[in-house]
Amino acid sequence: RDLGTKEKDVVKAAYYQREVQFGEQQLKELKTEPQCYHTMSGYDLVLHNWSDLKGWSITFRFLSDIVQLDASWRTDPEVRLGLLDLMKSVSKEWE
């Protein structure tokens, strides 16, 4: 490996380490004080790591869970059907 590749690997490893720490911090907050959890942090975590998380069903379960925590989201049947349509279109990208 050349020096440039090694430096890129170090930068990438540091990035993922920060994201893991951010995720661990969120998990701790969700376990101890879910009523104080800032759902935007969960959305940010998923968005920043979409390329790694997009193919996993747990990603969508996590998003579904934080939507339930977020009191500002509407949960009527019409909105749920819209979400289902959105999830179907996103999951087509996996194929």
C-alpha positions in Angstrom: 0.0 0.0 0.0 1.2 3.4 -0.7 1.2 6.2 1.9 -1.9 7.9 0.3 -4.0 4.8 0.7 -2.9 4.3 4.2 -3.8 7.9 5.1 -7.2 7.5 3.5 -7.8 4.3 5.6 -6.9 6.1 8.8 -9.3 9.0 8.0 -12.1 6.5 7.1 -11.5 4.5 10.3 -11.7 7.7 12.4 -14.9 8.7 10.6 -16.6 5.3 11.4 -15.3 5.4 15.0 -17.0 8.8 15.5 -20.2 7.5 14.0 -20.1 4.4 16.3 -19.6 6.7 19.3 -22.5 8.9 18.1 -24.7 5.8 17.7 -23.7 4.5 21.1 -24.5 7.9 22.7 -27.9 7.8 21.1 -28.6 4.2 22.2 -27.7 5.1 25.8 -30.0 8.1 25.7 -32.9 6.0 24.2 -32.4 3.4 27.0 -32.2 5.9 29.9 -34.4 8.8 28.9 -36.4 8.1 25.7 -38.7 11.0 26.4 -35.7 13.4 26.0 -34.4 11.9 22.8 -34.0 14.3 19.9 -35.3 12.3 17.0 -33.5 14.5 14.5 -30.2 12.9 15.8 -31.5 9.5 14.7 -32.5 10.8 11.2 -29.0 12.4 10.9 -27.3 9.2 11.8 -29.2 7.3 9.1 -28.7 10.0 6.5 -24.9 10.4 7.2 -24.5 6.6 6.8 -27.1 5.8 4.2 -24.7 4.1 1.9 -23.9 1.6 4.6 -27.4 1.3 6.1 -29.7 1.3 3.1 -29.8 -2.4 2.6 -30.8 -3.4 6.1 -34.3 -3.9 7.4 -33.2 -2.8 10.8 -32.6 0.6 9.4 -36.3 0.9 8.5 -37.4 -0.5 11.8 -35.2 2.1 13.6 -36.8 4.9 11.5 -40.2 3.6 12.2 -39.4 3.5 16.0 -38.1 7.1 16.0 -41.1 8.3 14.1 -43.2 6.9 16.9 -41.2 8.8 19.4 -41.5 12.0 17.5 -44.8 13.6 18.7 -44.8 16.1 15.7 -45.4 13.3 13.1 -49.0 12.6 12.0 -49.9 8.9 12.3 -53.2 8.7 10.6 -53.9 5.9 8.0 -53.3 8.3 5.0 -49.9 9.2 6.2 -49.0 5.6 7.0 -50.0 4.6 3.4 -47.8 7.3 2.1 -44.9 6.1 4.2 -45.5 2.5 2.9 -45.4 3.8 -0.7 -42.1 5.6 0.0 -40.6 2.5 1.6 -41.6 0.4 -1.4 -40.0 2.8 -3.8 -36.8 3.0 -1.7 -36.6 -0.8 -1.4 -36.8 -1.1 -5.2 -33.3 0.5 -5.3 -32.0 -2.6 -3.4 -32.8 -4.9 -6.4 
